[in-house]
Amino acid sequence: MCSLRITSWGSSAENYDQYFKASLDEKGMVYELVAEFCYVLVMHRDSPLAALPEIHYEDLRPYIEVAHGDPYVPSLSLAQMKKQELPDNTDRRIFVFERASQFELLSENPEVFMWVSPLPQKLLERYGLVQRVCPDNTRRYRDVLIHRRDYKLSELDNLFITELCRSKRELE
């Protein structure tokens, strides 16, 4: 059983933030903010989108979105979640569950894009991708580290947290 977990939650509405905090408190869990971010667009370096000086929602419509196959927000119904997490800024979408397959699609097809948390430059270079900010996307997300209140961090846990902090600094 995993004692530490990193998870993300969207904070576009204050009530969702409060829902997650209350749920964790109720279960006797401790949480610590790791990162706060907006999703960025990632695409093939030869994508026509990559050549635009600024990318807006309407620019995405002719392209295919690679979407996470399992978007899940416990406080929302499936219909509400799809409406909020999968906005109508594209008419075509491919749902992929596995991260490596998502990167393969992005690296092979300049007609696809994906919304992601900021990625390290090394990963972008490996797959021939670029990431770009979309000023229309203002939804903020938080990555948090979660563990039981009575859990004592092990040496391995502390090494993991140290590496996590180092990795986070690379993305800033």
N, C-alpha and C positions, 0 to 999 in steps of 0.2 A: 504494500500500500504506500502510495506517495504521500509524504508528509508536507511537502511544499508544493504550491501550485501557482502558476502565473495565469491570469485570465484577463480578458478585456471587457470593458463595458462602455457603452456609448453614454455620453453625458449631455446630449442635446436638450434633454428635458430634465429639470431638477428632480421630478418625481421618480425617474428611473434610477438616478443616483441614490436617492434616499431608499428606494426599494432594495437595492443591492446591499447598501450599508446595513439596513435593518435586518435583512435576511442573514447576513454574516454574523452580526451581533447576536441574533437569536440562536444561532448554531454554535456560539462560543468560538468563533473564528476571529483571528487577528489579520488585518490587511494593511499593507504598506504600499504607497504609490511608487511605482517603478518609472512610469513615463506617461506623459500626456501628449496627444498628437492628433492631427487631422490625417485622414487617408490621403495618399498621393496617387497619381496615375502612374502605372508602369506599362511600358510598351516596347516593342522592338525598336532598336535604334534607327532603323530605316522606315519606320511608320510615318505616313504623312502627318500624323498628329505631332510627332516629335519635331517637325519642322515649323510648327506654328509658334509665333512669338508668345502667345498666351492661349491656353486651352479652356474653353467654357463648355457647359453642359451641352449646348446645341451643337458643338463641334463633334460630340461623341456619337450622335444619332446614326450616322452611316456605318459605324464600326460595330464589331462584335465584342461584347463584354464577357470576359472569363470571370465567372462568379463562384464563390465558395459554395459547394454543394450542400453544406449543412449549416447555414446561418441560423442561429438560435439565440433568442432572447427570452429568458424564462418569464418575464413579466408581461410579455405580449403574446397575443394569439398569433397563429401562423400567418393569417391574412394581414394583421397589423404589422408584423415583423417584415413581411415581404414588401409592403408599401413603404416602410421607413428605411429599411436596409437595402432594398433594391429599387431605387427610384426609377421613374420612367424617362430616363435620359438616353435610353437606347431601346431599339425595337428587337434586337437580337442578343441572345445570351446563351452561353455554354456553361453548364454547371459541372464543376469538377471537384471531387472530394480530396484528392491527394495533391499536396503542394508541388512535388517534383513534376507531375503532369501539367500543372498550371504553368510552371516555368518553361516546360518544353513547348507548350502551345504558343506562349508569348515569344519564345526565341525563334520559332519557325514561321510565324505568320505576322506580317506587318499590319494586318487588318484587325487585330485584336488588341484589347487593353484590359487592365485589371485595376481595381481599387485595392490598395494595400497600405499597411503601416510602413513608414520609411524603411528602406532596405539598405544594407551596407554596400558600399561601392564595389567591393570585391565580388559580391553575388551578382550585381548588375553587369559587371564586366564579363563574368563567367558565362552568362547567358546572352550577351549582346543586347542588353536592355538599357533603357533610360527611365528615370522617374521624373515626373513633373508635377508641380502644384497646380491645382485648379482653384482659382479664387472664388468660384461659386460654391465650393464645398467647405462649409464652415462647421460641420458637425465634429465635435471633439470626442476623443476616446481616451480611456485610461487603462493602462496595464497595471495590475496590482499583484503583489505577492501575497499569498494567503496561506495561513497555517493555523492549526489548533492553538487556542490561547495557552494551553499548558505544555505545548511542545517546546523542548529545548533544542536549539539549533545545533547540529553536529558539525564537525570539522568540514565534512564534505558539503553541507549546506552553506557554510560560511564561504568556502571556496567558490561555490556556485554563485552566491550573491556578489562576490568580488568580481567574477567574470562577467556577470550580468551588468554590473555598474560600468565596467570597462567597455563593454559592447555598447551600452547606452551612450557613453561619452563619444564614441566613434560616429554615432548618428546625429549628434548635435551640431 
